[in-house]
Amino acid sequence: VIGVGTAWLVTMCRFPGSRTLEWALLLPMAVPAYVMAYVYTDLLQFVGPVQTALRELFHWSRRDYWFPDIRTLEGAALMMTLVLYPYVYLLSRAAFLEQSVCVLEVSRTLGRGPWRSFFTVALPLARPSIVAGLALVLMEVLADFGTVQYFAVNTFVTGIYRTWFAMGQPVAAAQLAAVLMMFVLVLVLMERWSRRQARYHHTTTRYRRLPKHELKGWRAAAAMTACGLPLLLGFLLPAGLLVRMAVTAGDQAFGPVFLTLARNSFTLAALAAVLAVSLALVLAYGQRLRPTPLLKGAVRVAAMGYAIPGSVIAVGVLIPFAHLDNAVDAFMRQTFGVSTGLLLSGTIAAVLFAYLVRFLAVSFNTIEASLGKIRPTMDFASRVLGHTAGRTLIRVHAPIMWGSLLTAGLLVFVDVMKELPATMIVRPFNFDTLAVRVYTLASDERLTEAATGALAIVAVGIVPVILLSLSISRSRPGQTDE
């Protein structure tokens, strides 16, 4: 509701602050969910500023009032909602930008008002992108560990961690992870079955500048509230509290070490985003060209890693890499008397491979949804004109879906910036990131010190978020037409 509603408002309506909200609504993506949980717990706990102010204002004692406990199942759901709604917002906005005005105008000429046009035309056309965003949210929630562990909410992931690390039973933990994967697969298959033979191709190639409905009075106020409230609760309030904690008692190690951590985080995120988008584009286009059951099944399995906890993926990556390194080392010792050591394990390549396994679904779902809206007749026309499949992808499809490609890259970039378990296990020695630093301090209840690193994550990620959001806005076909 938040993601789709705000995407439609900032895309199709004009009201005070709408241009700023187009990119500002993405800012909660830069805040890790576990940091959000720590911040709101500090804000709303008994000795926190909210309850303290209430007691001082009304002269209450502990037994004179009731205050909701944030560390509950509902509280965890709220924290994840505030952090994850931008996934749906990004994909929904990209879908609305790719729609033709002509289709909406035909709906209006047939007597449908703005609301009916939205629900009966624009929303069904955007369904693949919306569902792709919801699938990402679903898998992110199922794989989350920091938030649910801190709020003492028992989930599959906490069970996997306890079984693997506390009880020392990796086989049982792998069985739990398999059940988790099956749960996600069943939900995805149920959604695809509900679509059955429905297709979502655009029926026109005519694009013009999107009309901006001018909102005034109470409608403008309602739109500002609907878009401003998620931004306030999901970014402005937590960021303000983090700034206050960082200024009053931040990390004493702030300085050159943070420049190194920021560089490490930015480099990994940028490389992972480029690789994930490139691989997802190849897989999605290959599935479009050869939609055989075997290929479709293999691609679907390859894109399920997002539902698996990062630590499980990290261990799964280290095991074959270690076997390969040992085999190569043994061969070189026996043949040439030279030890090669570890070639893949504990390297940047291993970290990037783990990121691809973990976040391929993020880019693939986005690109598949956008590619599915391009009519097959465009492929046929390109091939008749002498283009190969590769040139058709580069010269025809890629420009049309450029906004979705940027969206996929942005999602992977921000996710890698916040990724923790896989980075901690697979990273090379003496190679830390901002996320590792923040979690290390926050897990020790040193939240005021962790605030500095959390703000650094936001600072490193906020510039590409704004730039890519503006690029997405300009990527719509016909955007320069008057």
URZIQUI-V889915 format. One record per pair of residues at least 6 apart in sequence whose C-alpha atoms are under 8 Angstrom apart, sorted by sequence separation. I is the first residue (numbers start at 0). J is the second residue. D is the distance in Angstrom with one decimal. If there is no record, write none. Layout:
I_J_D + I_J_D
//
This chain:
41_47_5.7 + 42_48_5.9 + 43_49_5.8 + 44_50_7.0 + 45_51_7.1 + 53_59_7.5 + 54_60_6.6 + 68_74_7.6 + 69_75_7.7 + 107_113_7.6 + 147_153_7.1 + 162_168_5.6 + 163_169_4.8 + 331_337_5.6 + 332_338_5.6 + 343_349_6.0 + 382_388_7.4 + 440_446_6.6 + 42_49_6.4 + 43_50_6.6 + 147_154_7.5 + 162_169_7.0 + 331_338_6.3 + 397_404_7.9 + 441_448_7.9 + 9_17_5.6 + 163_171_7.6 + 286_294_6.6 + 304_312_7.7 + 331_339_7.0 + 423_431_7.9 + 440_448_6.6 + 441_449_5.6 + 9_18_7.3 + 107_116_6.9 + 148_157_6.6 + 162_171_6.8 + 163_172_5.4 + 286_295_6.2 + 328_337_7.9 + 329_338_7.7 + 382_391_7.5 + 440_449_5.3 + 106_116_6.1 + 147_157_7.6 + 162_172_5.5 + 328_338_5.6 + 381_391_6.2 + 9_20_7.1 + 10_21_7.9 + 328_339_5.2 + 438_449_7.4 + 9_21_6.0 + 144_156_6.2 + 160_172_7.4 + 286_298_7.8 + 327_339_7.4 + 328_340_6.2 + 423_435_6.7 + 437_449_4.9 + 103_116_6.6 + 141_154_7.8 + 143_156_7.0 + 144_157_6.4 + 159_172_4.9 + 328_341_7.9 + 378_391_6.9 + 422_435_7.6 + 436_449_7.5 + 437_450_7.5 + 106_120_7.5 + 141_155_7.4 + 142_156_6.1 + 158_172_7.7 + 159_173_7.7 + 381_395_7.8 + 6_21_8.0 + 141_156_7.1 + 325_340_7.8 + 419_434_5.9 + 437_452_5.3 + 159_175_6.3 + 282_298_6.8 + 324_340_7.2 + 325_341_7.7 + 418_434_6.7 + 419_435_6.0 + 436_452_6.7 + 437_453_6.1 + 103_120_7.0 + 158_175_7.8 + 159_176_6.9 + 324_341_5.6 + 416_433_7.8 + 417_434_5.6 + 102_120_7.8 + 103_121_7.3 + 324_342_6.0 + 416_434_7.0 + 434_452_7.6 + 324_343_6.7 + 419_438_7.8 + 433_452_6.0 + 434_453_7.6 + 155_175_7.0 + 156_176_7.9 + 321_341_7.7 + 324_344_7.3 + 433_453_7.5 + 155_176_7.7 + 321_343_7.7 + 433_455_7.2 + 434_456_7.3 + 98_121_7.7 + 320_343_6.1 + 321_344_6.0 + 373_396_7.7 + 433_456_6.3 + 44_68_7.7 + 155_179_7.0 + 320_344_5.7 + 43_68_8.0 + 44_69_7.9 + 43_69_7.2 + 95_121_7.2 + 98_124_7.9 + 370_396_7.5 + 317_344_6.3 + 40_69_6.5 + 320_349_8.0 + 39_69_7.6 + 40_70_7.2 + 94_124_8.0 + 95_125_6.7 + 370_400_7.0 + 94_125_5.4 + 369_400_6.2 + 317_349_7.8 + 316_349_7.5 + 91_125_6.6 + 94_128_6.3 + 366_400_7.9 + 369_403_6.4 + 316_352_7.9 + 91_128_6.0 + 316_353_6.5 + 366_403_6.2 + 90_128_5.5 + 91_129_5.6 + 141_179_7.9 + 365_403_6.4 + 366_404_6.4 + 36_75_7.5 + 90_129_6.3 + 365_404_7.7 + 417_456_7.6 + 313_353_6.2 + 416_456_7.0 + 90_131_7.6 + 91_132_7.9 + 312_353_6.6 + 365_406_7.5 + 366_407_7.0 + 36_78_6.3 + 87_129_6.0 + 90_132_6.1 + 362_404_7.9 + 365_407_5.9 + 35_78_6.4 + 87_131_7.9 + 88_132_8.0 + 312_356_7.4 + 363_407_7.8 + 416_460_7.4 + 87_132_4.5 + 138_183_7.1 + 312_357_7.1 + 362_407_4.5 + 32_78_6.6 + 86_132_5.4 + 87_133_6.2 + 137_183_8.0 + 361_407_6.6 + 362_408_6.8 + 32_79_6.2 + 35_82_8.0 + 86_133_7.7 + 413_460_6.5 + 309_357_6.9 + 362_410_7.4 + 86_135_7.2 + 87_136_7.9 + 361_410_6.8 + 362_411_6.8 + 32_82_6.2 + 86_136_6.9 + 307_357_7.4 + 361_411_6.5 + 31_82_7.4 + 305_356_7.6 + 306_357_8.0 + 30_82_6.8 + 84_136_7.8 + 304_356_5.5 + 305_357_4.8 + 83_136_6.2 + 134_187_7.5 + 304_357_4.8 + 305_358_5.6 + 358_411_6.4 + 27_81_6.9 + 28_82_5.7 + 302_356_7.7 + 304_358_6.9 + 305_359_7.4 + 409_463_7.6 + 27_82_5.3 + 28_83_6.7 + 301_356_7.5 + 304_359_7.3 + 305_360_6.0 + 409_464_6.8 + 27_83_7.7 + 302_358_8.0 + 304_360_6.9 + 305_361_7.4 + 358_414_7.8 + 28_85_6.3 + 302_359_5.7 + 303_360_6.2 + 27_85_7.2 + 28_86_8.0 + 301_359_7.7 + 302_360_4.3 + 409_467_7.0 + 301_360_7.8 + 25_85_5.5 + 24_85_6.9 + 79_140_7.2 + 302_363_7.0 + 354_415_7.2 + 406_467_7.5 + 405_467_6.5 + 25_88_7.9 + 25_89_7.6 + 405_470_7.8 + 406_471_7.3 + 405_471_6.7 + 354_421_7.7 + 353_421_6.9 + 402_470_7.4 + 403_471_7.7 + 402_471_4.7 + 401_471_7.7 + 402_472_7.7 + 75_146_6.6 + 350_421_7.4 + 75_147_6.4 + 127_199_7.9 + 350_422_6.6 + 353_425_8.0 + 402_474_5.4 + 401_474_6.3 + 402_475_7.1 + 75_150_6.8 + 124_199_5.7 + 350_425_5.7 + 123_199_8.0 + 124_200_7.9 + 349_425_6.7 + 350_426_5.9 + 399_475_8.0 + 75_152_8.0 + 349_426_7.7 + 399_476_7.1 + 72_150_7.6 + 70_149_7.9 + 71_150_6.1 + 346_425_7.5 + 347_426_6.8 + 70_150_4.7 + 71_151_7.5 + 72_152_6.1 + 271_351_6.0 + 275_355_5.9 + 279_359_6.6 + 283_363_6.9 + 345_425_5.6 + 346_426_6.4 + 347_427_6.9 + 70_151_7.4 + 71_152_6.9 + 270_351_7.7 + 274_355_7.6 + 278_359_7.9 + 282_363_7.8 + 344_425_7.4 + 345_426_5.5 + 346_427_5.2 + 2_84_5.2 + 6_88_5.4 + 10_92_6.8 + 345_427_4.4 + 1_84_6.5 + 2_85_6.1 + 5_88_6.9 + 6_89_7.5 + 271_354_6.6 + 275_358_7.3 + 276_359_7.9 + 279_362_6.0 + 280_363_7.1 + 283_366_7.0 + 345_428_7.2 + 2_86_7.4 + 3_87_6.5 + 7_91_7.8 + 267_351_7.2 + 271_355_6.8 + 275_359_5.6 + 279_363_4.7 + 283_367_5.6 + 2_87_4.9 + 3_88_5.7 + 6_91_6.1 + 7_92_6.9 + 10_95_7.2 + 2_88_3.9 + 6_92_4.9 + 10_96_7.2 + 276_362_5.6 + 280_366_6.5 + 284_370_7.8 + 1_88_7.6 + 2_89_7.7 + 275_362_6.3 + 276_363_7.4 + 279_366_7.0 + 280_367_8.0 + 283_370_7.6 + 3_91_5.8 + 7_95_7.2 + 2_91_7.2 + 3_92_7.7 + 6_95_7.9 + 102_202_7.9 + 102_203_7.8 + 99_201_7.5 + 101_203_7.6 + 98_201_7.2 + 99_203_7.0 + 101_205_7.1 + 99_204_7.5 + 101_206_7.4 + 99_205_6.7 + 100_206_6.4 + 99_206_5.3 + 100_207_6.5 + 313_420_7.6 + 99_207_7.4 + 100_208_7.8 + 284_392_7.7 + 313_421_5.0 + 317_425_7.2 + 100_209_6.4 + 309_418_7.9 + 312_421_6.9 + 313_422_8.0 + 36_146_6.1 + 100_210_7.8 + 309_419_7.4 + 310_420_4.9 + 314_424_7.6 + 309_420_5.1 + 310_421_5.2 + 313_424_6.3 + 33_145_5.1 + 308_420_7.8 + 309_421_4.7 + 313_425_6.1 + 32_145_7.5 + 33_146_4.6 + 36_149_7.7 + 96_209_8.0 + 32_146_6.2 + 36_150_8.0 + 310_424_7.0 + 33_149_7.7 + 184_303_7.7 + 183_303_8.0 + 180_303_7.1 + 183_306_7.2 + 3_129_7.5 + 180_306_6.4 + 179_306_7.3 + 180_307_7.1 + 179_307_7.5 + 276_404_6.9 + 176_307_6.6 + 276_407_6.5 + 276_408_6.1 + 275_408_7.7 + 272_407_7.9 + 273_408_6.7 + 272_408_5.0 + 275_411_7.5 + 272_409_7.3 + 173_311_8.0 + 272_411_5.2 + 271_411_7.1 + 272_412_5.3 + 271_412_7.1 + 268_411_7.3 + 269_412_6.1 + 268_412_4.7 + 271_415_7.5 + 268_413_7.3 + 268_414_8.0 + 268_415_5.2 + 81_229_6.6 + 267_415_7.3 + 268_416_5.9 + 267_416_8.0 + 81_232_7.0 + 82_233_6.3 + 264_415_7.9 + 265_416_7.1 + 81_233_4.8 + 156_308_6.7 + 264_416_5.9 + 142_305_7.4 + 142_306_5.3 + 144_308_7.7 + 141_306_6.2 + 142_307_5.6 + 143_308_7.1 + 139_305_6.8 + 141_307_7.9 + 142_308_4.9 + 138_305_5.9 + 139_306_6.4 + 142_309_7.7 + 263_430_7.6 + 138_306_4.4 + 263_431_7.2 + 264_432_5.2 + 138_307_7.9 + 263_432_5.9 + 264_433_6.4 + 135_305_7.7 + 200_371_7.0 + 201_372_6.2 + 260_431_6.2 + 261_432_6.8 + 199_371_7.1 + 200_372_4.2 + 201_373_6.8 + 260_432_4.8 + 261_433_6.3 + 199_372_5.4 + 200_373_5.6 + 201_374_7.1 + 260_433_5.4 + 198_372_7.9 + 200_374_5.4 + 257_433_7.7 + 261_455_7.3 + 265_459_7.0 + 257_452_7.9 + 261_456_7.6 + 250_447_7.4 + 251_448_7.5 + 11_209_6.9 + 12_210_7.8 + 13_211_5.4 + 39_237_7.5 + 249_447_5.5 + 250_448_4.2 + 253_451_7.6 + 257_455_7.9 + 261_459_6.7 + 10_209_8.0 + 11_210_6.4 + 12_211_4.7 + 13_212_5.7 + 14_213_6.4 + 38_237_6.3 + 248_447_5.8 + 249_448_4.4 + 250_449_6.7 + 11_211_5.1 + 12_212_4.5 + 13_213_4.8 + 14_214_5.4 + 248_448_6.6 + 249_449_7.3 + 250_450_7.6 + 10_211_7.7 + 11_212_6.3 + 12_213_6.0 + 13_214_6.0 + 14_215_7.1 + 249_450_6.5 + 250_451_5.8 + 12_214_6.8 + 24_226_7.5 + 35_237_6.8 + 38_240_7.3 + 245_447_6.0 + 249_451_5.6 + 250_452_7.7 + 27_230_7.1 + 38_241_7.5 + 244_447_5.0 + 245_448_6.7 + 15_219_7.2 + 26_230_7.5 + 30_234_7.4 + 244_448_7.7 + 14_219_5.5 + 24_229_7.6 + 245_450_5.4 + 17_223_7.8 + 20_226_7.2 + 24_230_5.8 + 27_233_5.2 + 241_447_7.6 + 244_450_6.3 + 245_451_5.2 + 16_223_7.4 + 20_227_7.8 + 23_230_7.2 + 27_234_5.0 + 14_222_7.4 + 15_223_7.2 + 26_234_6.3 + 242_450_7.2 + 14_223_7.3 + 241_450_5.1 + 242_451_7.7 + 241_451_7.4 + 241_453_7.7 + 242_454_7.3 + 241_454_6.9 + 8_222_7.0 + 238_454_7.3 + 5_225_7.1 + 5_226_5.6 + 135_360_7.6 + 135_361_6.4 + 1_229_7.7 + 132_364_7.8 + 131_364_5.3 + 132_365_7.6 + 131_365_6.2 + 128_364_8.0 + 128_365_6.6 + 131_368_6.9 + 128_368_5.3 + 127_368_5.2 + 128_369_7.1 + 127_369_8.0 + 207_476_7.6 + 208_477_6.1 + 209_478_7.7 + 206_476_6.0 + 207_477_4.9 + 208_478_5.1 + 206_477_5.0 + 207_478_6.4 + 208_479_7.0 + 205_477_8.0 + 206_478_7.8 + 208_480_5.9 + 207_480_5.9 + 208_481_6.5 + 207_481_7.4 + 90_365_6.9 + 94_369_7.5 + 97_400_8.0 + 93_402_6.2 + 93_403_6.1 + 90_403_7.4 + 93_406_7.5 + 90_406_7.1 + 89_406_6.7 + 86_410_7.4 + 96_472_7.4 + 93_471_7.1 + 97_475_5.9 + 96_475_5.7 + 97_476_7.3 + 29_413_6.3 + 28_413_6.8 + 31_417_5.9 + 29_416_8.0 + 30_417_7.8 + 29_417_7.6 + 37_441_7.7 + 34_441_7.8 + 37_446_7.3 + 34_453_7.4 + 30_453_7.4 + 30_456_7.6 + 29_456_6.9 + 30_457_6.5 + 29_457_5.2 + 29_460_6.2 + 29_461_7.0 + 26_461_6.9 + 26_464_7.5 + 25_464_7.0 + 22_464_7.3 + 23_465_7.7 + 22_465_5.6 + 22_468_5.6 + 21_468_7.4 + 22_469_7.2
//
